[in-house]
Amino acid sequence: MNWVIVHRSNGVTEAEILKNMLESFGIPARVSAEAVGRVLGMTVDGMGVASLLVPANRAAEAQDILAEHFTAEA
């Protein structure tokens, strides 16, 4: 299965919440993050960024769900 990134978060917590949301809509999802972000719980110069991935054939649907149900705070 080909997985693609549909969202990047400044930390694992947000990515995990979004992963669970997509799964509640029936979309398989994964979170990929560097170990340092999980250990430190923060993002510094790109370290600690978490990526939310879904199967390529569900990416458009996942992006629509994220756009409808999630607004990133500035």
N, CA, C and O atoms as a GROMACS GRO file, in nm:
protein
  296
    1MET      N    1   0.085  -0.118   0.000
    1MET     CA    2   0.000   0.000   0.000
    1MET      C    3   0.090   0.124   0.000
    1MET      O    4   0.188   0.130   0.074
    2ASN      N    5   0.055   0.219  -0.082
    2ASN     CA    6   0.130   0.344  -0.093
    2ASN      C    7   0.069   0.448   0.001
    2ASN      O    8  -0.047   0.487  -0.016
    3TRP      N    9   0.146   0.493   0.100
    3TRP     CA   10   0.101   0.591   0.197
    3TRP      C   11   0.151   0.730   0.160
    3TRP      O   12   0.265   0.745   0.115
    4VAL      N   13   0.067   0.832   0.178
    4VAL     CA   14   0.104   0.970   0.146
    4VAL      C   15   0.075   1.060   0.265
    4VAL      O   16  -0.014   1.032   0.346
    5ILE      N   17   0.149   1.169   0.275
    5ILE     CA   18   0.130   1.265   0.384
    5ILE      C   19   0.013   1.357   0.350
    5ILE      O   20   0.007   1.416   0.242
    6VAL      N   21  -0.081   1.369   0.446
    6VAL     CA   22  -0.194   1.460   0.426
    6VAL      C   23  -0.190   1.578   0.524
    6VAL      O   24  -0.265   1.674   0.509
    7HIS      N   25  -0.100   1.569   0.624
    7HIS     CA   26  -0.091   1.678   0.721
    7HIS      C   27   0.040   1.666   0.797
    7HIS      O   28   0.089   1.556   0.822
    8ARG      N   29   0.098   1.781   0.834
    8ARG     CA   30   0.217   1.784   0.921
    8ARG      C   31   0.180   1.864   1.044
    8ARG      O   32   0.119   1.970   1.036
    9SER      N   33   0.219   1.810   1.160
    9SER     CA   34   0.189   1.875   1.288
    9SER      C   35   0.318   1.908   1.361
    9SER      O   36   0.420   1.843   1.341
   10ASN      N   37   0.311   2.010   1.445
   10ASN     CA   38   0.424   2.045   1.530
   10ASN      C   39   0.418   1.963   1.658
   10ASN      O   40   0.414   2.019   1.768
   11GLY      N   41   0.418   1.834   1.644
   11GLY     CA   42   0.415   1.745   1.759
   11GLY      C   43   0.326   1.625   1.733
   11GLY      O   44   0.237   1.627   1.648
   12VAL      N   45   0.352   1.522   1.809
   12VAL     CA   46   0.283   1.394   1.791
   12VAL      C   47   0.139   1.399   1.842
   12VAL      O   48   0.052   1.333   1.785
   13THR      N   49   0.113   1.475   1.946
   13THR     CA   50  -0.020   1.475   2.006
   13THR      C   51  -0.128   1.514   1.906
   13THR      O   52  -0.228   1.445   1.891
   14GLU      N   53  -0.107   1.626   1.837
   14GLU     CA   54  -0.206   1.670   1.737
   14GLU      C   55  -0.220   1.564   1.627
   14GLU      O   56  -0.332   1.533   1.587
   15ALA      N   57  -0.109   1.511   1.579
   15ALA     CA   58  -0.114   1.410   1.473
   15ALA      C   59  -0.191   1.286   1.517
   15ALA      O   60  -0.266   1.229   1.438
   16GLU      N   61  -0.172   1.244   1.641
   16GLU     CA   62  -0.243   1.126   1.693
   16GLU      C   63  -0.393   1.152   1.702
   16GLU      O   64  -0.474   1.064   1.671
   17ILE      N   65  -0.431   1.272   1.744
   17ILE     CA   66  -0.573   1.307   1.751
   17ILE      C   67  -0.635   1.303   1.612
   17ILE      O   68  -0.744   1.249   1.594
   18LEU      N   69  -0.565   1.362   1.514
   18LEU     CA   70  -0.617   1.362   1.377
   18LEU      C   71  -0.621   1.221   1.319
   18LEU      O   72  -0.713   1.188   1.244
   19LYS      N   73  -0.523   1.139   1.353
   19LYS     CA   74  -0.522   0.999   1.310
   19LYS      C   75  -0.648   0.929   1.360
   19LYS      O   76  -0.716   0.859   1.285
   20ASN      N   77  -0.677   0.948   1.489
   20ASN     CA   78  -0.796   0.885   1.546
   20ASN      C   79  -0.924   0.935   1.481
   20ASN      O   80  -1.018   0.859   1.461
   21MET      N   81  -0.927   1.064   1.448
   21MET     CA   82  -1.044   1.119   1.381
   21MET      C   83  -1.064   1.054   1.244
   21MET      O   84  -1.175   1.012   1.211
   22LEU      N   85  -0.956   1.045   1.165
   22LEU     CA   86  -0.968   0.983   1.033
   22LEU      C   87  -1.011   0.837   1.045
   22LEU      O   88  -1.092   0.788   0.967
   23GLU      N   89  -0.955   0.767   1.143
   23GLU     CA   90  -0.993   0.626   1.162
   23GLU      C   91  -1.141   0.614   1.199
   23GLU      O   92  -1.205   0.516   1.163
   24SER      N   93  -1.195   0.713   1.271
   24SER     CA   94  -1.337   0.709   1.304
   24SER      C   95  -1.425   0.724   1.180
   24SER      O   96  -1.542   0.686   1.182
   25PHE      N   97  -1.368   0.779   1.072
   25PHE     CA   98  -1.438   0.788   0.944
   25PHE      C   99  -1.406   0.669   0.854
   25PHE      O  100  -1.448   0.665   0.738
   26GLY      N  101  -1.332   0.572   0.907
   26GLY     CA  102  -1.300   0.451   0.831
   26GLY      C  103  -1.178   0.462   0.742
   26GLY      O  104  -1.157   0.378   0.655
   27ILE      N  105  -1.096   0.564   0.763
   27ILE     CA  106  -0.976   0.583   0.682
   27ILE      C  107  -0.855   0.536   0.762
   27ILE      O  108  -0.828   0.589   0.870
   28PRO      N  109  -0.782   0.437   0.713
   28PRO     CA  110  -0.660   0.394   0.783
   28PRO      C  111  -0.560   0.511   0.786
   28PRO      O  112  -0.547   0.584   0.688
   29ALA      N  113  -0.492   0.526   0.897
   29ALA     CA  114  -0.396   0.636   0.910
   29ALA      C  115  -0.279   0.594   0.997
   29ALA      O  116  -0.290   0.504   1.081
   30ARG      N  117  -0.166   0.660   0.974
   30ARG     CA  118  -0.043   0.637   1.051
   30ARG      C  119   0.017   0.771   1.087
   30ARG      O  120  -0.005   0.871   1.018
   31VAL      N  121   0.094   0.772   1.196
   31VAL     CA  122   0.171   0.890   1.233
   31VAL      C  123   0.318   0.854   1.225
   31VAL      O  124   0.361   0.751   1.278
   32SER      N  125   0.394   0.937   1.159
   32SER     CA  126   0.538   0.918   1.148
   32SER      C  127   0.606   1.039   1.209
   32SER      O  128   0.578   1.153   1.171
   33ALA      N  129   0.696   1.013   1.305
   33ALA     CA  130   0.766   1.123   1.370
   33ALA      C  131   0.904   1.077   1.413
   33ALA      O  132   0.926   0.959   1.441
   34GLU      N  133   0.996   1.171   1.416
   34GLU     CA  134   1.129   1.140   1.465
   34GLU      C  135   1.122   1.110   1.614
   34GLU      O  136   1.039   1.167   1.685
   35ALA      N  137   1.207   1.022   1.661
   35ALA     CA  138   1.208   0.985   1.802
   35ALA      C  139   1.230   1.105   1.893
   35ALA      O  140   1.174   1.111   2.002
   36VAL      N  141   1.311   1.200   1.849
   36VAL     CA  142   1.341   1.315   1.934
   36VAL      C  143   1.215   1.395   1.966
   36VAL      O  144   1.203   1.449   2.076
   37GLY      N  145   1.123   1.403   1.872
   37GLY     CA  146   0.998   1.475   1.897
   37GLY      C  147   0.913   1.404   2.000
   37GLY      O  148   0.847   1.469   2.081
   38ARG      N  149   0.912   1.272   1.997
   38ARG     CA  150   0.836   1.196   2.095
   38ARG      C  151   0.899   1.209   2.234
   38ARG      O  152   0.828   1.217   2.334
   39VAL      N  153   1.030   1.212   2.239
   39VAL     CA  154   1.099   1.219   2.368
   39VAL      C  155   1.088   1.359   2.427
   39VAL      O  156   1.052   1.374   2.544
   40LEU      N  157   1.118   1.460   2.348
   40LEU     CA  158   1.117   1.597   2.398
   40LEU      C  159   0.979   1.660   2.402
   40LEU      O  160   0.953   1.751   2.481
   41GLY      N  161   0.888   1.610   2.316
   41GLY     CA  162   0.754   1.666   2.311
   41GLY      C  163   0.747   1.806   2.257
   41GLY      O  164   0.657   1.882   2.292
   42MET      N  165   0.843   1.841   2.172
   42MET     CA  166   0.843   1.976   2.114
   42MET      C  167   0.907   1.974   1.977
   42MET      O  168   0.968   1.874   1.937
   43THR      N  169   0.894   2.084   1.906
   43THR     CA  170   0.951   2.098   1.773
   43THR      C  171   1.054   2.209   1.774
   43THR      O  172   1.026   2.321   1.818
   44VAL      N  173   1.175   2.178   1.725
   44VAL     CA  174   1.281   2.277   1.714
   44VAL      C  175   1.344   2.262   1.577
   44VAL      O  176   1.399   2.157   1.544
   45ASP      N  177   1.336   2.369   1.496
   45ASP     CA  178   1.394   2.368   1.362
   45ASP      C  179   1.355   2.245   1.282
   45ASP      O  180   1.438   2.185   1.214
   46GLY      N  181   1.228   2.206   1.290
   46GLY     CA  182   1.179   2.092   1.213
   46GLY      C  183   1.192   1.959   1.282
   46GLY      O  184   1.128   1.862   1.241
   47MET      N  185   1.273   1.951   1.387
   47MET     CA  186   1.282   1.826   1.463
   47MET      C  187   1.156   1.813   1.546
   47MET      O  188   1.114   1.909   1.612
   48GLY      N  189   1.096   1.698   1.544
   48GLY     CA  190   0.974   1.677   1.621
   48GLY      C  191   0.847   1.693   1.540
   48GLY      O  192   0.738   1.673   1.592
   49VAL      N  193   0.861   1.729   1.413
   49VAL     CA  194   0.743   1.739   1.327
   49VAL      C  195   0.688   1.600   1.304
   49VAL      O  196   0.763   1.506   1.276
   50ALA      N  197   0.557   1.587   1.317
   50ALA     CA  198   0.490   1.458   1.295
   50ALA      C  199   0.410   1.466   1.165
   50ALA      O  200   0.343   1.565   1.138
   51SER      N  201   0.418   1.360   1.087
   51SER     CA  202   0.343   1.353   0.961
   51SER      C  203   0.228   1.256   0.975
   51SER      O  204   0.243   1.148   1.032
   52LEU      N  205   0.114   1.294   0.924
   52LEU     CA  206  -0.005   1.210   0.922
   52LEU      C  207  -0.016   1.151   0.782
   52LEU      O  208  -0.025   1.224   0.684
   53LEU      N  209  -0.016   1.019   0.774
   53LEU     CA  210  -0.019   0.950   0.645
   53LEU      C  211  -0.145   0.866   0.631
   53LEU      O  212  -0.196   0.810   0.728
   54VAL      N  213  -0.194   0.858   0.508
   54VAL     CA  214  -0.308   0.773   0.473
   54VAL      C  215  -0.277   0.704   0.341
   54VAL      O  216  -0.187   0.747   0.268
   55PRO      N  217  -0.350   0.596   0.309
   55PRO     CA  218  -0.330   0.534   0.178
   55PRO      C  219  -0.357   0.635   0.066
   55PRO      O  220  -0.449   0.716   0.075
   56ALA      N  221  -0.277   0.629  -0.037
   56ALA     CA  222  -0.287   0.726  -0.148
   56ALA      C  223  -0.428   0.733  -0.206
   56ALA      O  224  -0.474   0.841  -0.243
   57ASN      N  225  -0.495   0.619  -0.213
   57ASN     CA  226  -0.629   0.618  -0.273
   57ASN      C  227  -0.735   0.678  -0.181
   57ASN      O  228  -0.850   0.692  -0.223
   58ARG      N  229  -0.700   0.714  -0.056
   58ARG     CA  230  -0.794   0.776   0.037
   58ARG      C  231  -0.752   0.919   0.074
   58ARG      O  232  -0.815   0.984   0.157
   59ALA      N  233  -0.644   0.968   0.010
   59ALA     CA  234  -0.588   1.099   0.046
   59ALA      C  235  -0.686   1.213   0.025
   59ALA      O  236  -0.700   1.299   0.112
   60ALA      N  237  -0.754   1.217  -0.087
   60ALA     CA  238  -0.848   1.326  -0.114
   60ALA      C  239  -0.961   1.327  -0.012
   60ALA      O  240  -1.000   1.433   0.037
   61GLU      N  241  -1.012   1.210   0.019
   61GLU     CA  242  -1.119   1.199   0.119
   61GLU      C  243  -1.069   1.246   0.257
   61GLU      O  244  -1.139   1.318   0.328
   62ALA      N  245  -0.947   1.205   0.293
   62ALA     CA  246  -0.889   1.244   0.422
   62ALA      C  247  -0.870   1.395   0.427
   62ALA      O  248  -0.899   1.458   0.530
   63GLN      N  249  -0.821   1.455   0.320
   63GLN     CA  250  -0.801   1.600   0.317
   63GLN      C  251  -0.933   1.674   0.328
   63GLN      O  252  -0.940   1.779   0.393
   64ASP      N  253  -1.038   1.622   0.267
   64ASP     CA  254  -1.171   1.684   0.279
   64ASP      C  255  -1.219   1.680   0.424
   64ASP      O  256  -1.273   1.779   0.474
   65ILE      N  257  -1.200   1.566   0.491
   65ILE     CA  258  -1.242   1.551   0.630
   65ILE      C  259  -1.162   1.646   0.718
   65ILE      O  260  -1.219   1.714   0.805
   66LEU      N  261  -1.032   1.653   0.697
   66LEU     CA  262  -0.949   1.743   0.777
   66LEU      C  263  -0.992   1.888   0.756
   66LEU      O  264  -1.000   1.965   0.852
   67ALA      N  265  -1.019   1.925   0.632
   67ALA     CA  266  -1.060   2.063   0.602
   67ALA      C  267  -1.193   2.097   0.668
   67ALA      O  268  -1.214   2.210   0.711
   68GLU      N  269  -1.282   2.000   0.676
   68GLU     CA  270  -1.414   2.024   0.732
   68GLU      C  271  -1.414   2.025   0.885
   68GLU      O  272  -1.489   2.100   0.947
   69HIS      N  273  -1.329   1.940   0.946
   69HIS     CA  274  -1.337   1.920   1.090
   69HIS      C  275  -1.219   1.970   1.171
   69HIS      O  276  -1.219   1.959   1.293
   70PHE      N  277  -1.117   2.026   1.105
   70PHE     CA  278  -0.998   2.068   1.178
   70PHE      C  279  -0.949   2.202   1.127
   70PHE      O  280  -0.936   2.224   1.007
   71THR      N  281  -0.922   2.292   1.221
   71THR     CA  282  -0.864   2.421   1.189
   71THR      C  283  -0.738   2.436   1.274
   71THR      O  284  -0.746   2.434   1.397
   72ALA      N  285  -0.624   2.452   1.211
   72ALA     CA  286  -0.498   2.470   1.283
   72ALA      C  287  -0.495   2.608   1.344
   72ALA      O  288  -0.530   2.706   1.278
   73GLU      N  289  -0.452   2.616   1.470
   73GLU     CA  290  -0.439   2.746   1.534
   73GLU      C  291  -0.309   2.812   1.492
   73GLU      O  292  -0.208   2.744   1.474
   74ALA      N  293  -0.312   2.940   1.477
   74ALA     CA  294  -0.192   3.014   1.436
   74ALA      C  295  -0.098   3.035   1.551
   74ALA      O  296   0.008   3.095   1.534
   0.00000   0.00000   0.00000
